Amino acid sequence: MNAKYLILLAFFVGTSAISFGQSELDDFTTLESKGDVPIDFTTLSSKKVETDINKNKDDELDKEFFINTRFFIDELLLSGNVLFNEPLSDYVTKVAKYTLRQEKKLFKELRFYVLKSTAVNAFSTDQGIIIFTTGLLAQLENEAQLAYIIAHEVSHYTEDHVREGYVERQNQKKSKGRYKRMSYNDAVHTLSNYDKDNELEADKKGIEIYLNTTYSVDEIYGAFQVLLYSYLPFEERVFDTTYFDTDVMKVPGSFFPDTINQITQEEDYDDEGSTHPNIRKRIDEAVDIIGDRESRGDKKFQVGEEAFNKVKNLARFESVNLNLAERNYVDALYEIFILQNEFPDNRFLDLSFVKAMYGLAKYKNHGRFSEVTRKLKKVEGESYVLHGFIKNLDRQQLNIVVYRHLYDMTVKYSSDKVFKEYFDDYKKEFCLYSNVDIEELKAQNFEDFKTDLDSNLQTFNIEDSIRKVDESDLSKFQKIKLKKKLRALGNDDVKITGDEDFHLFALRDLIVDKGLRDDLRSSKNAYENEVEDEEKAQEEAALDAQKNGHHLGIKKLVVVDPIYESYKLNSDRNHGKSEDKKISVSHIYEESYKKLDLEVDVLDSKTMNASNVTEYNEIGLIKNWMSEIVDHEDLQMLSSSHDKMAEVTERHGTSKFMFSGIYGYKERSEANIMHLYGILLLYTAPFALADLLVVHNYFELVAFEVDAANDKVEFVEVHNVNLKGINSILRVYIYDILHQLSSEK
Amino acid sequence: MKRLLFTSVFVCVLFGAKAQSGYLGSLNNISFSIKAIPSIKSKWSLNNDLDETKRSPRLAYVNYELGYSRVINKKIEIGAGYGYSNMKAVSDGLNYFTIDTIQLTNGWTEYINRSFHFLEEPRIDMHQFTFDFRYYRLGSLAPTGKYLGFGLEFGASKIKSTDDITLGVRGDNTKSSYMTSKYDVSEIRTFNLANDSKSSYFQINANIGRNYPITQNLMLGVGMTFPIFTIYNASNGMTFGFDVDGSGNSFTDDSNLRNMLQYTQEKYKRISLDLTVKYFL
């Protein structure tokens, strides 16, 4: 075949492949599971416990082991944040299949999933489920490092470490075996060392598996390095101090720190309180084990570098989502900055940028900035520059920078209503809470201003100015203040640059071309009236709700994974009963009530079957959305999932989502003086004794409803009830909640 | 007082009408209650041959009540009812003396005191009207769960002048056990009151209990009622209760029988154990 033609063909295939991967990221919103929901997710935990207990031949494993492990893992699996049948988990499975190609039987016992989490972690269970986080996949440099971590986790499974760890903990709890006659501190220390020994054993066995592959031995050490620096962002890139500059706005360099906090993590850190040995120890052990041996190759990729990069980028994109949801706005911005180098003009990254800036401004304006920013002394590496910059901006400066960028994004994405939604909400925030004096905004060019300032400073005579102040009609104290400032100007250490006013010039094009000042003035008046009316209406509604209950007039509602937790008298959770009751509560919500004009969709993680992947994804998305809203507390703002929730709203035909939790517990009455009186008065003695001895049943019910149209919590109900939570009683309370949500005023 | 009470209830009903869900959307219910008042008293029964009378324990007075109640708001329920019970009056040692005159052959008149006992107490019907107010506590939502409340009760009963009261002379004790004893009857005399004997009462009581949902329309209630304050009105004026001390009280006219009626009511209006079935409309 013609060589030119071959080259052309190769080029075409290559660019197609790249553009295929690229287009997935162009349309990226969030990672979602696909296909059939695996049996690990659809089997009830109690069924798993029953099956595994029947199969168990190990005397040292009691029922508690199976109950605790199965229920714990299932809570994670059913959170909606575990991925299956999608690119990341499929890729991990392929790498695992290659790594374990000489252990085909072992491979068939295992299932590999990916958890959406910023934590850099992987773990395995005694059931053969091995989970890797997106945080880990975002940090890895190549496929070989993943293969080593897979081998390590598989070794935990083959060496039964979960089982052994449980037995060891039981011995420590009951002071059996080596823990007999050991002090508490010694026992804790011994247990910690035991866990570390297990980690070293997993390293050893993992290396044995790894050396049977064609991956490079050096990447074992690479994997340790990844773990060592996993607390840092997934890349260390010098932050570009012109990142926030636009055609109109130039942020002065003086706002960015000159130096950064160096990365201090050492391999030989103190691992006293840790379940894992430090990296130094692990590397030393690995060196001893490997010795002079080599693996069968020196590859970094076996399944494919392109596939690895696609997975890594997807994980990194998801990391931005997770940081936004967790309100780590500056970390999200740094990640966006890194990703935009490779993916400029990516809609998801631009929208995430908008969300991060919007979030920062909101928290700054409402005095909660410290919740969403980190202490600078704890930030290491290149991202320090960005963290320092954000901290250096005062309220007005930050708001104007945010306004500038959000406005520019609405122009860039003029037909995209999501960008407009964030901008419209932010504009209200800007007018009401930013403390920006609209009249101080300048129509002038900042550079021209600086030039004028410099030339004025050349001719400025401080003494002359002080004399003029003395001769003026200002009050005594005004004169003192002004003269103090003038004298300070004469100080050689003070350099007047005008940089602190850069923000006043950042919107000059909007002032000149769009009448921004008038627009903001009239908008501010309108918003103030709107807020006043809203507050009045809220107050009236709250009073009415207090007297008469709520009347929200909702016609359709989605109840999201209602919780039921049952606790025994000793405060231990009764897992089996909790699961049964959870399913019952879902059925109660689904029942049709003759006198209720309300349609209810229930999303329940415990009643899913293989075809319910859409519901599974929805549960994860909605729970994360709700968690973020709860974190915002009374700060009224659009969540980072607001646009994703719009799709869920459309699917269900309603924007009203309800969350409920019921916690059933038992208690005995605490003895008090009334009991003593009761016993002393003989006639009431039986009642007093009965009250002391009888176990009282309680349940606590919490329910709240959020409108996804504006991310507002519209309804909250809490009941603490001294009754047993049987279904007929729960039905009354659930009906009452549904009645309040559906009834009209 | 009555007007104020009525007005308060009306206002509560008016403004509370849409505020709560009641029981699965039903605010109104009708109920049937059985109220049992434990008793350590005994009763007398005459056999069909009228030659033996038996004393046996009463165990309980039982009252049957039909009621209606309505949920006012999440914590409050009010109700009204009509109750009926039929029971034997409590005679408790009450005797009837006669003086029989015998003309002797010598022309003298001999007076013989005769003492007649109750061979069987008269049955009386008790009617009462009740009004209840209940407050649902410890997190309960009306009308489900635990409540505390108070009630007002008005009741009346009577013995008609046409009712036969069977008295007689008890003979030998033919059988005796811890719980029951039997006596021969040597003489029977039927007595009638000159006029109807009436007794009424007004009571304020407290109640405590719990309602359990059974189905979407049915609820089961278990509770207790405690009298706090009771006024009795026998035909001869208002009193606060009449107590027979059992030491051989006698009657030679109607007044003691009227007191027996009131005494029976007093024994009846004590702590009761209530079982209620509610049907929600």
Chai-1 contact restraints between the chains, C-beta under 6 A:
chainA,res_idxA,chainB,res_idxB,connection_type,confidence,min_distance_angstrom,max_distance_angstrom,comment,restraint_id
A,N548,B,A19,contact,1.0,0.0,6.0,A-B,restraint_1
A,G549,B,A19,contact,1.0,0.0,6.0,A-B,restraint_2
A,K595,B,G25,contact,1.0,0.0,6.0,A-B,restraint_3
A,H719,B,G139,contact,1.0,0.0,6.0,A-B,restraint_4
A,N720,B,G139,contact,1.0,0.0,6.0,A-B,restraint_5
A,V721,B,G139,contact,1.0,0.0,6.0,A-B,restraint_6
A,N722,B,L138,contact,1.0,0.0,6.0,A-B,restraint_7
A,N722,B,G139,contact,1.0,0.0,6.0,A-B,restraint_8
A,L723,B,G145,contact,1.0,0.0,6.0,A-B,restraint_9
A,S728,B,P213,contact,1.0,0.0,6.0,A-B,restraint_10
A,V732,B,L141,contact,1.0,0.0,6.0,A-B,restraint_11
A,V732,B,T144,contact,1.0,0.0,6.0,A-B,restraint_12
A,Y735,B,S21,contact,1.0,0.0,6.0,A-B,restraint_13
A,Y735,B,L24,contact,1.0,0.0,6.0,A-B,restraint_14
A,D736,B,S21,contact,1.0,0.0,6.0,A-B,restraint_15
A,D736,B,L141,contact,1.0,0.0,6.0,A-B,restraint_16
A,H739,B,S21,contact,1.0,0.0,6.0,A-B,restraint_17
